[in-house]
Amino acid sequence: MTGSRDGITEVAEGVTMITRAVTNCYLVDSDDGTILIDAGLPRSWSLVREALRRRRLAPEDLTAVYLTHGHFDHVGLAERLQREHLVPIRVHAADVPLARHPYRYDREAPRSLYPLAHPRGLPSLARMTAAGALRVHGVDAHGDIVPGQRLRGGLIPVSTPGHTYGHVAFHLPDRRIVFSGDALVTFDPYTGRTGPQIVARAATADSSEALAALPALAATDADLVLPGHGAAWSRGIHLAVAQALATGAH
């Protein structure tokens, strides 16, 4: 398993993974309309447009963007969708300031240490930079996502703080899917490590809290895990959480 290749992949009925520069966002079809989970990097735009076109939709047809958190690589298209297409952007209240200023985030370790310690991460970070990671505009998001409170599309937010203070995953119980964001990934762009894990301390506010949040993901009992970085995981959330806990923080 490695970071997913760029492209558009149908990972479940009515669910499309859109990947640019080892960063994923997801289109989810529902009776309430089509929702985008996370907003990728700026150069994800053409892929999002194409994924919508295949549904005979345009960006303005999106019901909402639900952000797992406010980091730059998850809000890349949010401001454009809001400004040009009037799509509402929603996030947990604790991540509203971060969505507005997506580079101002707490981290446990300096990013400058990682290229020497983890050279396998360099190609991924270079791809992210080429995909616009240094040119992301913040967005004024609605801070009204509340863990446990069902959203349109049948999605249920799951509180998973640690990577950021307001990080949430999204559970789709009727399809046994959890969108784990960066609470649990299968590829870490900072280290180049594969397999279920939390994101490196260079981009995580509190790794102890991030590890402590993993049982909340396990409680979803999901069969399919769709992370913010890396390939989809179809071996169940329990095994993914067990492996992430065993791996720990880096």
C-alpha positions as CSV (number, residue, x, y, z in Angstrom):
1,M,0.0,0.0,0.0
2,T,1.3,3.5,-0.9
3,G,-0.2,6.9,-1.3
4,S,-3.1,6.8,-3.8
5,R,-2.4,7.8,-7.4
6,D,-4.0,10.9,-8.7
7,G,-7.4,10.3,-10.1
8,I,-11.1,9.5,-9.6
9,T,-12.1,6.2,-8.0
10,E,-15.5,4.8,-7.2
11,V,-14.8,3.2,-3.8
12,A,-18.4,2.4,-2.9
13,E,-21.9,2.8,-4.3
14,G,-22.4,6.6,-4.5
15,V,-19.0,7.4,-3.0
16,T,-16.1,8.7,-5.1
17,M,-12.5,9.2,-4.0
18,I,-10.8,12.2,-5.6
19,T,-7.0,12.1,-5.2
20,R,-4.4,14.8,-6.0
21,A,-0.9,14.7,-4.6
22,V,-1.6,11.9,-2.0
23,T,-4.5,14.0,-0.6
24,N,-8.1,12.7,-0.8
25,C,-11.5,14.3,-0.8
26,Y,-14.8,12.5,-1.4
27,L,-18.1,13.0,-3.2
28,V,-21.0,11.4,-1.5
29,D,-24.4,10.9,-3.2
30,S,-27.5,10.9,-1.0
31,D,-31.2,11.6,-1.1
32,D,-30.2,15.0,0.2
33,G,-27.9,15.8,-2.7
34,T,-24.2,15.4,-3.3
35,I,-21.8,16.4,-0.6
36,L,-18.0,17.0,-0.8
37,I,-16.1,15.7,2.3
38,D,-12.9,17.8,2.5
39,A,-11.7,20.1,-0.2
40,G,-8.3,18.8,-1.2
41,L,-5.6,21.0,-2.7
42,P,-6.1,23.8,-5.2
43,R,-5.1,21.6,-8.2
44,S,-7.8,19.1,-7.3
45,W,-10.2,21.4,-9.1
46,S,-10.2,19.7,-12.5
47,L,-10.7,16.3,-10.9
48,V,-13.6,17.5,-8.7
49,R,-15.2,19.1,-11.8
50,E,-14.8,15.9,-13.8
51,A,-16.2,13.7,-11.0
52,L,-19.2,16.1,-10.8
53,R,-19.6,16.1,-14.6
54,R,-19.9,12.3,-14.6
55,R,-22.9,12.8,-12.3
56,R,-24.2,15.5,-14.7
57,L,-23.6,18.0,-11.9
58,A,-21.7,21.3,-11.6
59,P,-19.9,22.7,-8.5
60,E,-23.0,24.9,-7.6
61,D,-25.0,21.7,-7.3
62,L,-23.1,20.6,-4.3
63,T,-25.2,20.6,-1.1
64,A,-22.3,21.4,1.1
65,V,-18.6,20.8,1.9
66,Y,-18.1,19.1,5.2
67,L,-14.5,19.5,6.5
68,T,-12.9,17.0,8.7
69,H,-10.5,19.8,9.8
70,G,-9.1,23.1,8.8
71,H,-5.5,22.2,7.6
72,F,-4.4,23.8,4.2
73,D,-4.5,20.4,2.4
74,H,-8.2,19.9,3.2
75,V,-9.5,23.4,2.5
76,G,-7.8,24.0,-0.8
77,L,-10.9,24.4,-2.9
78,A,-13.3,25.6,-0.1
79,E,-12.9,29.3,-0.6
80,R,-13.4,29.0,-4.4
81,L,-16.5,26.8,-4.0
82,Q,-17.9,29.3,-1.5
83,R,-17.1,32.5,-3.4
84,E,-17.8,31.4,-7.0
85,H,-20.5,28.8,-6.5
86,L,-22.1,29.7,-3.1
87,V,-21.5,26.2,-1.6
88,P,-21.7,26.3,2.2
89,I,-18.6,25.2,4.0
90,R,-19.1,23.5,7.4
91,V,-16.6,22.5,10.1
92,H,-16.5,21.9,13.8
93,A,-16.5,25.2,15.8
94,A,-13.0,24.5,17.2
95,D,-11.5,24.5,13.7
96,V,-13.2,27.7,12.4
97,P,-10.1,29.8,13.1
98,L,-7.9,27.2,11.4
99,A,-10.1,27.0,8.3
100,R,-9.8,30.8,8.1
101,H,-6.0,30.6,8.6
102,P,-5.0,27.1,7.4
103,Y,-1.3,27.5,8.0
104,R,-1.6,28.6,11.6
105,Y,-1.8,25.2,13.3
106,D,-0.2,23.7,16.4
107,R,2.3,20.9,15.9
108,E,4.4,18.8,18.3
109,A,7.6,18.7,16.2
110,P,9.2,21.1,13.7
111,R,8.6,20.2,10.1
112,S,12.2,21.1,9.3
113,L,13.4,18.0,11.1
114,Y,11.4,15.6,9.0
115,P,13.2,15.7,5.6
116,L,16.4,14.4,7.3
117,A,14.8,11.9,9.6
118,H,12.2,10.7,7.0
119,P,13.5,11.2,3.5
120,R,10.8,8.9,2.1
121,G,8.3,11.7,2.7
122,L,10.1,14.2,0.4
123,P,8.5,13.1,-2.9
124,S,5.0,13.4,-1.4
125,L,5.6,16.8,0.1
126,A,7.0,17.9,-3.3
127,R,3.9,16.7,-5.0
128,M,1.7,18.5,-2.5
129,T,3.6,21.7,-3.1
130,A,3.2,21.3,-6.9
131,A,-0.5,20.8,-6.3
132,G,-0.8,24.2,-4.6
133,A,-0.1,23.4,-1.0
134,L,1.6,26.8,-0.5
135,R,-1.2,28.8,-2.1
136,V,-4.3,27.9,-0.2
137,H,-6.8,30.6,0.8
138,G,-8.6,30.4,4.1
139,V,-12.4,30.3,4.2
140,D,-15.1,31.5,6.6
141,A,-16.7,28.2,7.4
142,H,-19.9,27.6,9.4
143,G,-18.8,26.1,12.8
144,D,-21.9,24.1,13.2
145,I,-20.8,20.5,12.9
146,V,-21.6,18.8,16.2
147,P,-20.4,15.3,17.0
148,G,-23.3,12.8,17.1
149,Q,-25.7,15.2,15.4
150,R,-26.8,13.7,12.0
151,L,-26.0,15.8,9.0
152,R,-27.6,15.9,5.5
153,G,-26.7,12.8,3.6
154,G,-27.0,10.7,6.7
155,L,-23.5,11.4,7.8
156,I,-22.8,11.4,11.6
157,P,-19.8,13.4,12.8
158,V,-17.5,11.5,15.2
159,S,-15.3,13.5,17.6
160,T,-11.6,12.7,16.8
161,P,-9.5,15.6,18.2
162,G,-5.7,15.5,18.4
163,H,-4.6,16.1,14.8
164,T,-6.4,19.4,15.2
165,Y,-8.5,20.5,18.1
166,G,-11.8,20.3,16.2
167,H,-11.1,17.3,14.0
168,V,-14.1,15.1,13.2
169,A,-14.6,11.9,11.2
170,F,-17.8,11.2,9.3
171,H,-19.7,8.0,9.8
172,L,-22.1,6.7,7.2
173,P,-23.7,3.9,9.1
174,D,-26.2,2.6,6.5
175,R,-23.2,2.0,4.2
176,R,-20.8,0.9,7.0
177,I,-18.3,3.6,5.9
178,V,-16.2,6.0,8.0
179,F,-14.4,9.0,6.4
180,S,-11.5,9.2,8.9
181,G,-9.8,12.4,7.6
182,D,-6.4,12.7,9.2
183,A,-7.5,11.0,12.5
184,L,-6.4,7.8,10.8
185,V,-4.5,7.6,7.5
186,T,-3.1,4.8,5.4
187,F,-0.2,6.9,4.2
188,D,1.7,9.7,5.9
189,P,3.1,12.3,3.5
190,Y,5.6,13.6,6.2
191,T,7.3,10.2,6.7
192,G,6.3,8.2,3.6
193,R,5.2,5.4,5.9
194,T,2.3,3.2,4.8
195,G,-0.4,1.4,6.7
196,P,-3.0,2.6,9.2
197,Q,-1.5,5.3,11.5
198,I,-2.0,8.8,12.9
199,V,-0.3,11.7,11.0
200,A,3.3,12.6,12.0
201,R,3.9,14.9,15.0
202,A,5.1,17.6,12.5
203,A,1.4,18.2,11.6
204,T,-0.4,17.0,14.7
205,A,-1.3,19.2,17.6
206,D,-1.5,16.4,20.3
207,S,-0.5,12.9,19.3
208,S,-1.5,11.5,22.7
209,E,-5.0,12.9,22.1
210,A,-5.0,11.6,18.5
211,L,-4.2,8.1,19.7
212,A,-6.8,8.3,22.4
213,A,-9.5,9.3,19.8
214,L,-9.0,6.1,17.8
215,P,-11.4,4.0,19.8
216,A,-14.2,6.4,18.8
217,L,-13.5,5.4,15.2
218,A,-13.5,1.7,16.1
219,A,-16.9,2.2,17.7
220,T,-18.3,2.9,14.3
221,D,-17.8,-0.7,13.4
222,A,-17.3,0.4,9.8
223,D,-16.2,-2.1,7.1
224,L,-14.6,0.6,4.8
225,V,-12.2,3.3,6.0
226,L,-11.7,6.3,3.7
227,P,-8.7,8.4,4.9
228,G,-7.5,11.9,4.1
229,H,-4.2,10.4,2.8
230,G,-3.5,7.0,1.3
231,A,-5.6,4.2,-0.2
232,A,-9.0,3.1,1.0
233,W,-8.9,0.4,3.7
234,S,-11.4,-2.4,3.2
235,R,-10.3,-4.7,6.1
236,G,-12.4,-3.0,8.7
237,I,-12.0,-0.2,11.2
238,H,-11.1,-2.5,14.1
239,L,-7.9,-3.8,12.4
240,A,-7.0,-0.3,11.2
241,V,-7.3,1.1,14.7
242,A,-5.3,-1.8,16.2
243,Q,-2.5,-1.2,13.7
244,A,-2.5,2.6,14.2
245,L,-2.3,2.1,18.0
246,A,0.6,-0.3,17.6
247,T,2.4,2.1,15.3
248,G,2.1,5.0,17.7
249,A,3.3,8.5,17.0
250,H,6.3,9.5,14.8
